[in-house]
Structures are given as C-alpha cells and as structure tokens.
Amino acid sequence: DRHVRHADGRGYSASMVDATLYVVGNHARLKADGSSIVLYLPKIQTAEEAAHWDAILGALEEHLGLEQGEVKAYVLVEQLEASFQLMEIRAALRTRFVGFNTGRWDYINSVADAMAGDPAFINPNISDITMTYGYMRNYEDRVRRAVNTPDQAGRFALWQGGMEPNIPVGSAAGVEASMARAVAGAEREQREGASGKWVAHWKMVHLVRPVWERAEAENQLGRSFPALTYTDDDAAGLVELEPAPRTVTGARDLLSIALQYANAFEQGMQAAALKRADLFGNEDMLYLMEDMATGEIRASILWEWIHKAAAITEDDEATGVSAGDVFTPELFARLLDEEYAKLQRADDRDVYDRSKQTTLPVARETVGEYVLAATKLPWLIDLLNLNLGNEDIEGARGRVRDAIEAFTSRGVRTTANLDFDVG
C-alpha cells in the first residue's frame, strides 16, 4: 500500500492494511447487528503465511478488545502451493478458520506460473479450463476432501464454490441461456459438497440461492468423502492436462480481454464488465465481470503459447493457420494489431472513447511487452501499475522495458509507480 508505510519507507502489505481498516472500522457495528467479523484471505501459499496472518489478526483483536479467534477467516485457495498444505493452513489459523473458497482464474494462473519452465505444459483455450477440467477438477476435489476431514477436536469446515461472473444484461434469449448455465454450475457445486457460492452481480442471488435452499440444509459439513491423501498421483493430478482445443479464436479471446482489462485498469477500474471484441453488439452473448486475475491468466497463457511453441489444433480460415501450425510471435503480432484495431473502432459503450488515445495505447504496449518477454514475469499488474496516470506512450514503453530488464537480468521485481511512490 503506497499510503501506509513502515518506518523505513517500505510500503506495508495492502492486504493487511485492508483487513485492519475493515475490522477497526466495522467490528463494533457488526457485533451490534449480531453479525460475525469475517475476512477472505487471498493468495496464501503456505501454512507459515497463514500463521503470520493468525498472529496479525490476533494482535488486532487484542488491540480492539476482541476475543482471540473472534475475527474469522475464509481462505481463497488460489495458489497451487496451497493445495499441498490445506490441512496445515487450517491448523495455522486455528479456531478462526471457517473454510476454503475455490476459484478459477487466479488458480489457473498459479498453475501456469508454477509450470512455466516445463515446455510440455501448455494450456488449451481458456474457455475449456472449467472446474471439471483436469487439474481444476483435482484441485476442487482436494479442497472438498480437506474441509470434510475433521481436526483433532472433531471440527469440520466449509467449502464455498467459485464466483458466478455472469451479468444478466442482454437479450432475453441470451440472459435465459446464461442463467441456465449459471444454475447448472451452482447445482454441480452443491452436489459436489459446496455450502454456497458467491456472485459478481446482485441480480444473480435470486437464481443461485434457491439451489442451496432446495438442499434443505444450512451447509454440508461432515458429508462423507474419501480421506485426503498425499501421494505422487495426487501431486501429478494437480497439474494434469487433458486434450482440449487451442485455436486462433481462443487466442483472440485471450488477447481482446487482456487488452480491455489492461485499459480498464489504467483508467482506475479494478473490475469491469467485458466480452471479446468480436461479440460487441451481440446481445445474446452476455458481459462477464472480470478482475485482475482475468488479465493475468490471459496474458500468461499467451506467453505460454508463444514461448513453448504451442500447436494450434484447428484450421482458421481468416488467418490461413492450419491445425498443427505453431503459435508464433509473428502470429501474435498480427492478432495484436487486429484486436487492437477492433477496440479502436468500438462504440463508447464497449471501449470508452476517451481511452482510445490515452490508456488503450499504454495497455497495448504493456500486454505486448509482457507476452513477448523472454522470461515469464511474476505479474502483469506490476507493469500496469508502473503507468497508472501516465499516458505518454514512449515513457510507458520505457518504464515497462526497464522493469522487464530488471527482472530478467537481476531478478528484481519493480512495483513502484514513479508518479506516486517518491521519497
């Protein structure tokens, strides 16, 4: 966090700043209303990190005169490493632990990052990496077994399903079809043992909530599942690939959404309703709520396809690409030009006109540099953060390239924005 710093000037953890401000500002009202104080803890990788969170929250409780363990916590399992330490993370958070939440985008990205050095690990189209795909299915199964394994005191935990991203705005037919898919997804999670899920848009609540109301149980604690195991097969399952398409259309989707999200972020929006440019004006195809994980995973898979010489699986008439052709930097450059041009021509509803000569060119530069970098960078958001408030394309290019060079040659991750982080 650039506003709250250590005594030596280092920025303090943004997650911990958010947690502290939320608990300090809301604990009294929540208790008066009879509500619990509950946090979502993101990006936890290890039990040691969870234990650090427990210590931080314990100190906060002591400062505010709350009982130890009164601040409860869900853990978003969005890092591959956490899947190997689920029970240890539960133990580290002790009685404040409520349950795990499974997600899609961040976890996919963590797997792609972990496997970046394996030339044989190449993801398919993002649309095919659902919660029932290979490593995602095994990850979800591991989480549900972890929450249904009692601790020494006999306590179980909760599993919350992933976010429903649909925004119910569009044609009647489009909304109906999307809502049917959303309900089917919720029903699958309920059958698998989830005690609920969350939604991106409030209008989805009345569709998703009845799935659990029909189950006639507050949650699914204690359902019988196979015991959690730690075998070589378990480890292999967490990075298991399955045959699935890898297409030019899929690449266009990756690129269009990555550009749009980067453009939204540079305008100060951390979440945005998006769909790929080819679907603009098609009211049967709904917008989806996308956040930073959206940009990360799309740029990440594009990097993977280029630097691991991914083979396209289907012919594409528009580009002349044939099944078996490699996804080359030249093909990426062509698609980047074409998808960027579509965004420049788009209506103000889909791409703000005010961004087309300001933040959109910066977004293009950033995504392009990230994808073509020889070394896979930790986070696209680092590069986007460098140019918040900067609309000078030459300056933006220089900042991005300097950051890439610093990481590639010295292993230094650059996160500071020169326009804000000074002194």
ChimeraX attribute file (.defattr): number of C-alpha atoms within 10 A of each C-alpha:
attribute: neighborCount
match mode: 1-to-1
recipient: residues
	/A:1	13
	/A:2	15
	/A:3	10
	/A:4	13
	/A:5	13
	/A:6	9
	/A:7	8
	/A:8	6
	/A:9	11
	/A:10	11
	/A:11	15
	/A:12	15
	/A:13	13
	/A:14	13
	/A:15	13
	/A:16	15
	/A:17	14
	/A:18	11
	/A:19	18
	/A:20	15
	/A:21	10
	/A:22	13
	/A:23	19
	/A:24	13
	/A:25	11
	/A:26	12
	/A:27	20
	/A:28	15
	/A:29	11
	/A:30	14
	/A:31	11
	/A:32	9
	/A:33	9
	/A:34	9
	/A:35	11
	/A:36	13
	/A:37	17
	/A:38	18
	/A:39	17
	/A:40	16
	/A:41	18
	/A:42	15
	/A:43	19
	/A:44	19
	/A:45	19
	/A:46	19
	/A:47	21
	/A:48	14
	/A:49	15
	/A:50	21
	/A:51	18
	/A:52	13
	/A:53	18
	/A:54	23
	/A:55	14
	/A:56	14
	/A:57	24
	/A:58	19
	/A:59	14
	/A:60	18
	/A:61	19
	/A:62	11
	/A:63	10
	/A:64	13
	/A:65	9
	/A:66	15
	/A:67	10
	/A:68	16
	/A:69	16
	/A:70	16
	/A:71	21
	/A:72	20
	/A:73	23
	/A:74	22
	/A:75	25
	/A:76	22
	/A:77	25
	/A:78	24
	/A:79	22
	/A:80	24
	/A:81	19
	/A:82	20
	/A:83	21
	/A:84	20
	/A:85	16
	/A:86	23
	/A:87	18
	/A:88	16
	/A:89	23
	/A:90	24
	/A:91	17
	/A:92	21
	/A:93	25
	/A:94	17
	/A:95	16
	/A:96	21
	/A:97	22
	/A:98	21
	/A:99	22
	/A:100	26
	/A:101	27
	/A:102	23
	/A:103	20
	/A:104	20
	/A:105	21
	/A:106	23
	/A:107	23
	/A:108	27
	/A:109	24
	/A:110	20
	/A:111	21
	/A:112	22
	/A:113	20
	/A:114	14
	/A:115	15
	/A:116	20
	/A:117	14
	/A:118	11
	/A:119	13
	/A:120	12
	/A:121	18
	/A:122	20
	/A:123	23
	/A:124	23
	/A:125	20
	/A:126	19
	/A:127	12
	/A:128	16
	/A:129	20
	/A:130	14
	/A:131	21
	/A:132	14
	/A:133	16
	/A:134	17
	/A:135	23
	/A:136	24
	/A:137	16
	/A:138	20
	/A:139	25
	/A:140	26
	/A:141	18
	/A:142	21
	/A:143	24
	/A:144	26
	/A:145	20
	/A:146	27
	/A:147	28
	/A:148	23
	/A:149	21
	/A:150	15
	/A:151	15
	/A:152	8
	/A:153	6
	/A:154	8
	/A:155	13
	/A:156	18
	/A:157	22
	/A:158	24
	/A:159	29
	/A:160	24
	/A:161	27
	/A:162	22
	/A:163	17
	/A:164	21
	/A:165	18
	/A:166	22
	/A:167	21
	/A:168	19
	/A:169	15
	/A:170	17
	/A:171	14
	/A:172	12
	/A:173	12
	/A:174	17
	/A:175	19
	/A:176	14
	/A:177	14
	/A:178	19
	/A:179	18
	/A:180	13
	/A:181	13
	/A:182	19
	/A:183	18
	/A:184	14
	/A:185	16
	/A:186	26
	/A:187	18
	/A:188	16
	/A:189	22
	/A:190	20
	/A:191	13
	/A:192	16
	/A:193	25
	/A:194	27
	/A:195	22
	/A:196	22
	/A:197	20
	/A:198	18
	/A:199	18
	/A:200	16
	/A:201	15
	/A:202	11
	/A:203	13
	/A:204	19
	/A:205	14
	/A:206	9
	/A:207	14
	/A:208	22
	/A:209	15
	/A:210	14
	/A:211	19
	/A:212	21
	/A:213	12
	/A:214	8
	/A:215	14
	/A:216	9
	/A:217	10
	/A:218	10
	/A:219	19
	/A:220	22
	/A:221	19
	/A:222	16
	/A:223	14
	/A:224	11
	/A:225	15
	/A:226	12
	/A:227	11
	/A:228	18
	/A:229	13
	/A:230	10
	/A:231	9
	/A:232	8
	/A:233	10
	/A:234	16
	/A:235	16
	/A:236	12
	/A:237	17
	/A:238	21
	/A:239	20
	/A:240	16
	/A:241	18
	/A:242	13
	/A:243	10
	/A:244	15
	/A:245	17
	/A:246	23
	/A:247	21
	/A:248	24
	/A:249	15
	/A:250	18
	/A:251	23
	/A:252	20
	/A:253	22
	/A:254	23
	/A:255	28
	/A:256	26
	/A:257	21
	/A:258	28
	/A:259	29
	/A:260	26
	/A:261	27
	/A:262	31
	/A:263	25
	/A:264	23
	/A:265	22
	/A:266	24
	/A:267	17
	/A:268	11
	/A:269	13
	/A:270	13
	/A:271	16
	/A:272	16
	/A:273	17
	/A:274	23
	/A:275	19
	/A:276	21
	/A:277	22
	/A:278	14
	/A:279	14
	/A:280	19
	/A:281	13
	/A:282	11
	/A:283	15
	/A:284	17
	/A:285	19
	/A:286	22
	/A:287	20
	/A:288	18
	/A:289	19
	/A:290	21
	/A:291	21
	/A:292	20
	/A:293	21
	/A:294	21
	/A:295	26
	/A:296	23
	/A:297	26
	/A:298	27
	/A:299	25
	/A:300	28
	/A:301	25
	/A:302	28
	/A:303	26
	/A:304	26
	/A:305	26
	/A:306	20
	/A:307	22
	/A:308	19
	/A:309	17
	/A:310	22
	/A:311	20
	/A:312	22
	/A:313	18
	/A:314	16
	/A:315	15
	/A:316	14
	/A:317	9
	/A:318	8
	/A:319	11
	/A:320	9
	/A:321	18
	/A:322	16
	/A:323	14
	/A:324	12
	/A:325	15
	/A:326	17
	/A:327	23
	/A:328	16
	/A:329	17
	/A:330	10
	/A:331	15
	/A:332	22
	/A:333	13
	/A:334	13
	/A:335	19
	/A:336	20
	/A:337	11
	/A:338	14
	/A:339	21
	/A:340	22
	/A:341	12
	/A:342	17
	/A:343	23
	/A:344	18
	/A:345	13
	/A:346	17
	/A:347	13
	/A:348	13
	/A:349	9
	/A:350	17
	/A:351	21
	/A:352	16
	/A:353	16
	/A:354	11
	/A:355	19
	/A:356	18
	/A:357	13
	/A:358	18
	/A:359	24
	/A:360	28
	/A:361	19
	/A:362	29
	/A:363	28
	/A:364	21
	/A:365	18
	/A:366	26
	/A:367	26
	/A:368	19
	/A:369	17
	/A:370	22
	/A:371	25
	/A:372	18
	/A:373	15
	/A:374	13
	/A:375	17
	/A:376	20
	/A:377	20
	/A:378	14
	/A:379	20
	/A:380	24
	/A:381	16
	/A:382	17
	/A:383	29
	/A:384	21
	/A:385	19
	/A:386	23
	/A:387	25
	/A:388	19
	/A:389	15
	/A:390	17
	/A:391	18
	/A:392	15
	/A:393	20
	/A:394	10
	/A:395	13
	/A:396	22
	/A:397	17
	/A:398	12
	/A:399	19
	/A:400	24
	/A:401	18
	/A:402	13
	/A:403	19
	/A:404	24
	/A:405	16
	/A:406	14
	/A:407	17
	/A:408	16
	/A:409	9
	/A:410	9
	/A:411	11
	/A:412	12
	/A:413	17
	/A:414	17
	/A:415	15
	/A:416	16
	/A:417	19
	/A:418	14
	/A:419	11
	/A:420	12
	/A:421	12
	/A:422	9
	/A:423	5
